[in-house]
């Protein structure tokens, strides 16, 4: 498994277009395991599922565990929410994707979040995109062809202009092998394994069942992706911004230090990890520090490697022409001093007040501090009519 080429693939698109079902059929795992998600039937947190793609004896690609065939690729699927209120989570998922599947339901066509997600992928510089025209079993052949033409028209002039569009029925398992075949054609991005490690924490857990004996307790677990560098069992880690606590009505952040106890990729324990695929890292941390995603949005690296956290940042920004995710396509107004923006940086989300704007540069004061890694792409969202809407991209200068 460790020798198989590995990629992270995001599954994005409008709510109810069949993303989670598609992921279940591709990986055998329901990612909606958060109790609130099962009740609401939508993905709230980022879901992960790992699969090994094999070429079967019939030449078809499959991820079925019992299938006989030659393993050709290891894929971590990241299921990102399609609900407009959860755009920030979708963006933090995009921070750890190498490629994406954009799902469009044939019976509903292009929706506001379809556009918003495509632009978010463009903004996060994800060039490998496969478009899945899902639910073809619910429309006639003529409607499917008509919808296909509309999808091709919609993709014109975007990053996904030449993306393959695959007609699929996830429910009936039609053409799933074609999606896997396309995923295996994607070039593995070159991985930076020489610089200091940067591990983006997307989730954090306490995996102990209530009533576990003290001697059998596991330390806190961090889930996410390694952006660069290498990490191995036994390494000392430093996590920033770290643990937050409130004192006299003010929030303070404390860097957390710990050691790696074990590393898991999917169902496999590994000794050393390089970028590619999602990882779960068991640490020596008290599980109360990691439970309920308490450390999600943080960054981990070796001691002393990360810059100091900051609440003041300077950005170089680029605003979109129109507001995405709405039916009305309003123009994006210029940034104004003292307005509040939501920023999505790697896997973290924070809110900032604009202090100064000059040309395409702005200075912001942040509510939750960040680890300023130069050149990181940032999603900018503005509160429009009670919803955070993506209005542009920026990077730290």
N, C-alpha and C positions, 0 to 999 in steps of 0.2 A: 504493500500500500504506500509506503513512504517513497517508493520510486515512481509512483504514478504522477503524471502531470495534474496539478490541482488548480481549480479556479472557484471563485465565489460568484454565484449568479443570483441576481436579485429578481424577484417576481413582482412586477408593479402593474398598476392600472386602476381603473375606476372601481369603486365598491360594488360587490355582487357580480362582477364579470367572470368570476370563477377561478380566482387566483389560488385560493387555499385548496380547492378541489384538485386543480391541476398539479399543485405541489404534492398533494397526497398520492396522486396517481404516478408521479415521477419518482417519488422517494419512499412511498409506503408509510409516511408519517404525517399525522395531523398536527400542524403547528399551533392550532388554536387550543392550547392546553391551559390557558389562563382562565379561571372559572368565569370571570366577567365576560370573556370573549365568547365562551360557549353559549352563555345566556343571550348575548347580543348578536352572535353569529358573524362578528366582524373581527378582523385582526387588530388588536390594540398595541401589543408589544411587538418587537421584532421576533419572528419565529425562525428557527433554524432547522434544517434537515440535511443530512449527509447521504450521498449515494455514490456507489461505484458503477460506472457505465461499462457494460460489456458488449462485445460484438458476438451475437449468438451464432450457432452453426448455420442458421438460415441467412446469415449476413445482416440481420436486423439488429439495431441497437436496443439494449434493454437495461433496466436497473433492477429487475426482479432478482431477489436474493437467491432463489433456487435455480435461476437460469444457468445453463452450461454455456461458457463462452470465455473469450479472452478479455480480461480487464484492460480498458484503454484510458480511463480518466476518472479522477476523483472530483466530485462536485459538492460544494456546500451551497445549498439553496438558502437564500434569505427572503423570507416572506414579509413584504413591507405593507403597511396599512394603506387602503385606498380611500379611506374616509377623509374628507377635506379637513376635519378638525385635527387629524393626526398627521398632517403634512410634515411636521418637524421630525416625527419618528421615521417617516419615509426617507427624509433627507439624511438622517443619521445612519439609516441602513445603506443609503447610496455611498456613504463614505467608505464602506468596506466591500463594495462590489467591483468585480473586474468586467462583468458583462451583465446584461439584463434581458429579461423576457417581458415584453409589454403585452398585456392581455387585453383584447378588445372583444366584447361579446357580439356575435353576428346579429343577434336579435335586437340589440340596443345601439350599436355603432359607437361613434366617437362622442365621449362625454367630457364635461369640463375637467375632471381629474385626469382623464387620459392625456389632455394637453399639458396640464400642470406637471404630471409625472415625466412626460417626455422632455419638457424644458428642464426639469430638475436633473434628469440624466445628462442632458447636454451641459448643464451648469457644472455638474460634478465630473465632467470630462469622460463620461463612459461612452466609448465609441462602438463597442460590440453589442448590438441590439438585435434581438430576434422578435418579430411581431407574431403573436399567436391569435388567430381569428377563432375564438372559442365558441362553443355552443352551436356548431353548424347543424347539429341534429334538430335544432328548434326552428329552422327556417327552410324555405324551399330552395331548390338549386338556383333559381333566378335571383332570389333575395340574397343568397350567399355571394353570388357573382357581383351583384350591385354593391353590396357592403364591402367586398374586396376592393372594388374600384374606388370607393370612398376612402378606404384606409390608405390606398396608394396615393391618392390625391392629398390627403392629410399629411403624409410623410414627406411630400415634395418640399425641398428647400430646408429640411431639418437634418440633424445628425444621423437620422435613421432612413434617409431617402432611399438608400440601396439595401436596406435590411430585408432579409427574406420574410415573407408573410406566409405563415403555415396555417391552412384550415384544419381545425382540430375539434374533436368532441372529447373533452377530458372525462366526462361522465361515462361515455361509451368506449373510452380508450382507443379512439381513432387518431392515427397519425402521431402518437406520442413518440414513436421511434424516430420520426423525422425531426422532432425537436432535439432529441438526444444527438442525432447525427450532426445537426448544425452546431450544437454546443461543443462537439468534439472537433469541429473544424476551426474553432476560435483559437487564435494564436495565444499561447501562454505569455502574459506580460513579463518583461524582464524584471526579476526581483532583486531588490537591493539588500544583499545579506551582509555587506561590509560595514555600513554605518551603525551607530548605536541603536539598539532596538527601540521601536515605538509600537506599543501594543494598545490598540483602541478598545476600551471597555464598553461593550454595548449592553451587557446584562451583568448582574451580580447576584449570587444566590447563597442561601444556607441550605445544604442538601441533607442535613440531618433530620431524621424523623423524630417527632416528639417522644421523649422517654428513652432515647438512645443512651446506653451506658457511657460514662465519661471516657473510658479507655478506647471506645470505638468512635468517638466524635471525629468528624472531618472538619478541617479548617475551611474558611470562606472560599467560595469558588467565583472566578472571574470568567465571563464569556465574552468573546470578541474576536478580533483579527489582528494579526501582526502585520503592520504596514511596511516595516523595514527591519533589517538586522536579524539576529538569531537569539533565541532564548533556550535555556536547558534546565533540567531538574537540578535544584540546588542553588540556582542564581538568586542573588539578593535583588529585590524589586523596590522601586520607589513609586508611589502612586500619587498623582496630583490632579486637580486641586485637593483631592483626598476627602477626609472626613469633615462634615460640616456640623457645627454646633452653635447654639444661640446663647448669647450672654448679653444681658442688659439691652434686650431688643435689637441686637445686632448679630449678624451671622459672621462666624469666623471659620476659616478653613485650615486644616492641619494635614500636612503631608503624611502619608501612611507608608511605613516600611515593612517589608515582609520577605519571606523566602518561598521559592517554588517547591512544592512537595511532589506534585505530579502534573503531567500535561496529557490531555486527551483530545484526539481529533476524531469526531464521530464516535464509533464504538472502540476505537483503538488507542491504547496507551502508547505514548511516544516519549523518548528521552530528550530529544532536541527538536525545536520547531523553527521552520523558516517561513517567510510570507506565503500565503495561499491557503485557502480553506479557513473555516472558523475553528477556534480552539477553546477548550475549557481548561483553566489553570486552577489547580487546587493549591491554596497557600496556607501559611501558618496563622493567618488572621483569625481573630475571634469571629465566628460566623454572624454575630450580631452586627458587625460592621458591614457585612456584604448582603444581608438579607433584603428582600424586596427591592432589588436594583439600587440599593443605596449608593453604590460606587459607579453606576452606569454613567457614561459621559466623561469619566476620568481617563487619564492616559498613564500607562505604566512603562517604566524603562529601568535601566540599571542605575544604581545610586549616582547622583550628581550629574546625570546626562541631560535631564530636562531643564528648560529655562524656568526662571521664577514665574509664579502665577501673577496675573495682572488683571486689574479691573478697568484699566484705561487702554484703549487700543486705537491705532490709526489704520484706516482701511483705504484701499484703492477700489472704487466700486464701478459697476456697470449696470445701469438700470434697464429693464426690459421696456419695449415700446408700449405694451399693454398689460393690464392686470390679468393674471391667469386664474383659472379655476372658477370664473364667473361666466354667466351666459352673455353679459353685456359688453365684454371687451373694452372696458374703460381705459383711457390713457394713464400711464404711471406718472404721478406728479413728482416733481423734484423733491429731494430730501430737505427737510426744514429743521432748523435748530430747535432743540427741546422736544422733538417728537420721539416716540418710543418705537423701536424696531425689534423684531425677534431675529436672533442670529443662530444659524445652525452651523456648528464647526465640528468637523469629524463626527464623533457620536454624541456631542453635547449640544444642548440648547440653552441659550441665555437671552435675557432681554437687556437692551442698552438704550441709553438716551443720547441723542445726537448733540454733541457740544459745539461742533464747528464743521462747516462745509466749505471747501474751496475747490472749485473745478470738480474733478472726479475723485477727490480725496475727502475723507470725513474722519473726525475724531469722536469716539463714543466712550461713554462711561457705563460699565456693565454692572448688572445686578448680581450675577454669579460670575466669579472670576474664571478665566480660561488659561490654558497653557498655550502661550503664543508661539506656534511653530510657523516660521516664515514661509510664505507661498501657499499655505493651506487655503483651499477654496471654501468660501463661506456663503451660505444661502441667506438672503435678506428677505424678511417678510414684514408686511405692514398690516396693522389691524384695520380692515375695511368692512364696515357693516357687521362688526362682531366676529369676523373670521380673520385668521392670519393668512394673508395671501402672499405668495412668492412674488417679489417685485424686481429682484435683481440678484447679482452675484458680486462677491468682493474677495479680496485677499489681503492678508496682513502685510503691512509694509514696515 
